[in-house]
Amino acid sequence: MTANGVTLGDGRAAVGAVRPAGGQLRRLGLAGVAKPVARSRSFTARALADWFGPLEPVEPFGPEASAPTGQEVVLLVAELVANALMHAGGALELALHARPGTLRIEVSDGSPVLPALRLPHLPGTPGGHGLVIVERASCRWGAETHELGKTVWAEVRL
């Protein structure tokens, strides 16, 4: 399993945000679904809007940034699903676990091959940026194998 130690912001919630009491879980089956990235983005945006209100505009990622905006979380989900599509034959399921202070995003696919950062990262070349985006946009990420393949997960502070 791979995990990072990057932290984004201090985890403060947006003014007026309503956190799910005791946590919530939403799942979206993606096996055989047309346009899984677009479907995952819409599903995530709806879940976040239900839990926390309207999504904010995207602001730059970075160590000085506050907790990620809803739109940044949607982009993170899109990156994880796109990676499963490109490198593992497609995603089987997207799961969103909202708990007080944390959102865990899980994308499962049918390949047991664990993802690995391409090092050195070459920003000026095409490709190889997906896990760098995941690493920078999340406070922790990793992957675990299971009997059906693997689950790649990322956590963000809310």
C-alpha positions as CSV (number, residue, x, y, z in Angstrom):
1,M,0.0,0.0,0.0
2,T,1.1,3.5,-0.8
3,A,0.2,6.5,1.3
4,N,1.3,10.1,1.4
5,G,1.7,12.7,4.1
6,V,0.6,15.8,2.2
7,T,-1.8,18.0,4.2
8,L,-4.1,20.5,2.7
9,G,-5.3,23.3,5.0
10,D,-6.5,23.1,8.6
11,G,-9.7,21.2,7.8
12,R,-12.1,24.0,8.7
13,A,-15.6,23.7,7.2
14,A,-17.1,26.4,5.0
15,V,-19.4,28.8,6.9
16,G,-22.9,27.3,7.0
17,A,-21.8,23.8,6.1
18,V,-23.8,21.0,7.7
19,R,-21.7,17.9,8.3
20,P,-23.3,14.5,8.1
21,A,-24.2,13.3,11.6
22,G,-22.3,10.1,12.4
23,G,-21.2,9.7,8.8
24,Q,-22.8,8.8,5.5
25,L,-22.0,6.4,2.7
26,R,-23.0,6.6,-0.9
27,R,-22.1,4.0,-3.6
28,L,-22.3,4.2,-7.4
29,G,-21.9,1.0,-9.4
30,L,-19.8,1.7,-12.5
31,A,-19.3,-1.7,-14.2
32,G,-20.5,-1.3,-17.8
33,V,-21.7,2.3,-17.3
34,A,-21.4,4.6,-20.3
35,K,-19.3,7.7,-19.5
36,P,-18.2,6.6,-16.0
37,V,-16.1,9.7,-15.4
38,A,-19.0,12.1,-16.1
39,R,-21.4,9.9,-14.1
40,S,-19.0,9.9,-11.1
41,R,-18.6,13.7,-11.3
42,S,-22.3,14.2,-11.2
43,F,-22.9,11.6,-8.5
44,T,-20.2,13.2,-6.3
45,A,-21.4,16.8,-6.9
46,R,-24.9,15.7,-5.9
47,A,-23.7,14.0,-2.7
48,L,-21.6,16.9,-1.7
49,A,-24.4,19.4,-2.3
50,D,-26.8,17.2,-0.2
51,W,-24.3,17.0,2.6
52,F,-22.7,20.5,2.6
53,G,-24.7,22.8,0.3
54,P,-23.8,24.3,-3.1
55,L,-20.3,23.7,-4.4
56,E,-17.8,26.5,-4.4
57,P,-15.7,27.6,-7.4
58,V,-12.3,25.9,-7.9
59,E,-9.3,27.5,-6.3
60,P,-5.7,26.4,-6.7
61,F,-4.3,23.4,-4.8
62,G,-1.3,24.0,-2.7
63,P,0.1,23.7,0.8
64,E,-1.2,27.1,1.7
65,A,-4.7,26.3,0.5
66,S,-7.6,25.7,2.9
67,A,-9.6,22.4,2.8
68,P,-10.4,21.5,-0.8
69,T,-13.5,23.0,-2.3
70,G,-16.4,20.8,-3.5
71,Q,-15.3,21.3,-7.1
72,E,-11.7,20.1,-6.2
73,V,-13.2,17.0,-4.6
74,V,-15.2,16.3,-7.8
75,L,-12.0,16.7,-9.9
76,L,-10.2,14.3,-7.5
77,V,-13.0,11.7,-8.0
78,A,-12.8,12.2,-11.8
79,E,-9.0,11.6,-11.7
80,L,-9.4,8.4,-9.7
81,V,-12.1,7.0,-12.0
82,A,-10.2,8.0,-15.1
83,N,-7.1,6.2,-13.8
84,A,-9.2,3.1,-13.3
85,L,-10.5,3.4,-16.9
86,M,-7.0,4.0,-18.4
87,H,-5.0,1.5,-16.4
88,A,-7.3,-1.1,-15.0
89,G,-10.0,-1.8,-17.6
90,G,-12.6,0.5,-15.9
91,A,-13.9,1.2,-12.5
92,L,-16.4,-1.2,-10.8
93,E,-17.6,1.1,-8.0
94,L,-17.2,4.5,-6.5
95,A,-17.9,4.9,-2.8
96,L,-18.0,8.2,-0.8
97,H,-17.7,8.0,3.0
98,A,-18.4,11.2,4.7
99,R,-17.5,11.3,8.4
100,P,-17.1,14.3,10.7
101,G,-14.0,16.1,9.4
102,T,-13.1,13.6,6.6
103,L,-14.3,12.5,3.2
104,R,-12.9,9.1,2.0
105,I,-13.2,8.4,-1.8
106,E,-12.8,4.8,-2.9
107,V,-12.7,3.6,-6.5
108,S,-12.6,-0.1,-7.0
109,D,-11.5,-1.9,-10.2
110,G,-10.8,-5.4,-11.4
111,S,-7.0,-5.3,-11.6
112,P,-4.9,-6.4,-8.7
113,V,-2.0,-4.2,-9.9
114,L,-1.3,-1.5,-7.4
115,P,-0.8,2.1,-8.7
116,A,2.6,3.7,-8.3
117,L,3.8,7.3,-8.8
118,R,5.9,7.8,-11.8
119,L,9.2,9.1,-10.6
120,P,10.7,11.4,-11.4
121,H,7.6,13.4,-12.1
122,L,8.1,15.4,-15.3
123,P,5.5,18.2,-15.4
124,G,6.3,19.2,-19.0
125,T,5.5,15.8,-20.5
126,P,2.1,14.3,-21.4
127,G,0.8,11.6,-19.1
128,G,1.9,10.4,-15.7
129,H,0.3,13.2,-13.7
130,G,-2.8,11.4,-12.3
131,L,-1.3,10.1,-9.0
132,V,0.6,13.4,-8.5
133,I,-2.8,15.2,-8.6
134,V,-4.3,12.6,-6.2
135,E,-1.3,13.0,-3.9
136,R,-1.5,16.8,-3.9
137,A,-5.3,17.0,-3.6
138,S,-5.6,14.6,-0.7
139,C,-4.3,14.4,2.8
140,R,-3.8,10.7,2.5
141,W,-4.2,8.1,-0.3
142,G,-3.4,4.5,-0.9
143,A,-4.5,1.2,-2.5
144,E,-5.5,-2.2,-1.2
145,T,-6.0,-5.4,-3.1
146,H,-9.0,-7.7,-2.6
147,E,-10.5,-10.8,-4.2
148,L,-12.1,-8.7,-7.1
149,G,-9.1,-6.5,-7.8
150,K,-8.2,-3.4,-5.9
151,T,-9.5,-0.3,-4.3
152,V,-7.7,3.0,-4.7
153,W,-8.7,5.5,-2.0
154,A,-8.0,9.1,-1.1
155,E,-9.0,11.1,2.0
156,V,-9.6,14.9,2.2
157,R,-10.3,17.0,5.2
158,L,-13.6,18.8,5.3
